[in-house]
Amino acid sequence: MMASSVHVWSDTRIYFKEARTLAEQGLEVDFYAIDYPSEKVDVQNLTMHYMKPQKKTSPLCTLALPLQRNDPV
């Protein structure tokens, strides 16, 4: 199984150089990646799982840490 939550499925580094190459060598590959409107082809031994793109958020919005002030108010 291969998964990427930050790359579209057709990313060259992951899809072509890894997932597709492994499948063409006879390994069963399940690949989970973000969907993208691009031509999709069936590749033997490669099962694609397309994830819906999510809205990007600022890291400050996703990290909740208590703020502390060291100086008196």
SVG drawing of the C-alpha trace seen along z (x, -y; Angstrom):
<svg xmlns="http://www.w3.org/2000/svg" viewBox="-14 -45 25 55">
<polyline fill="none" stroke="black" stroke-width="0.4" points="0.0,0.0 1.1,-3.5 -0.5,-6.7 0.0,-10.4 -2.3,-13.0 -0.5,-16.0 0.2,-14.9 -2.2,-14.4 -2.3,-10.9 -0.4,-11.8 2.6,-13.2 5.6,-11.9 7.8,-11.0 5.1,-8.8 2.8,-7.5 5.2,-6.9 8.5,-6.3 7.1,-4.2 3.6,-2.9 3.4,-2.2 6.9,-0.7 6.2,1.7 2.9,2.8 4.6,3.4 7.1,5.6 4.3,7.8 3.7,6.4 0.1,5.7 -0.1,2.0 -2.9,0.1 -2.3,-3.6 -4.2,-6.3 -3.8,-9.9 -5.6,-13.1 -7.8,-13.1 -6.9,-15.4 -8.7,-15.9 -6.2,-14.1 -6.5,-11.1 -6.6,-7.9 -5.4,-4.6 -5.8,-1.1 -2.6,0.5 -2.4,4.2 -1.7,4.9 -2.3,1.2 -5.5,0.3 -6.1,-3.4 -8.0,-5.1 -8.8,-8.7 -9.3,-11.0 -11.3,-14.2 -9.1,-17.3 -9.3,-19.1 -9.3,-22.8 -5.8,-23.9 -5.6,-25.6 -2.9,-27.7 -0.7,-25.8 -1.7,-28.3 -5.3,-27.2 -4.6,-23.5 -2.3,-23.8 -3.9,-24.6 -1.4,-25.4 -2.0,-27.6 -0.3,-30.9 1.6,-32.1 2.8,-35.6 5.9,-35.8 5.7,-39.6 3.1,-41.1 0.2,-42.8"/>
</svg>
